[in-house]
């Protein structure tokens, strides 16, 4: 299943449900709610939380060679920080334009 984040400040961000739920946890939103909003007032805190989670992602501190999955590894080679950067960009643009970010609507 896919979850689409939307904001008038940028294009839609389409994510797999599993990855979106992980990011919603970081943002302090209910991962099981099928739709929601990050209001303009909530954007600064959401941006800081996501930035901290990106900084804390151990994969961010590895080299590209280290990120390549080993033979037989089921991982897709895409880390949290790589998946979260587009959402961070969307949140920052939304804050600049004073517009909310929604999903599932």
Secondary structure, 3 states (H helix, E strand, C coil): CEEEEEECCEEEEEEEHHHHHHHHHHHCCCCCCCCEEECHHHHHHHHHHHHHHHHHCHHHHCCHHHHCCCCCCCCCCCCHHHHHHHHHHHHHHHHHHCCCEEECC
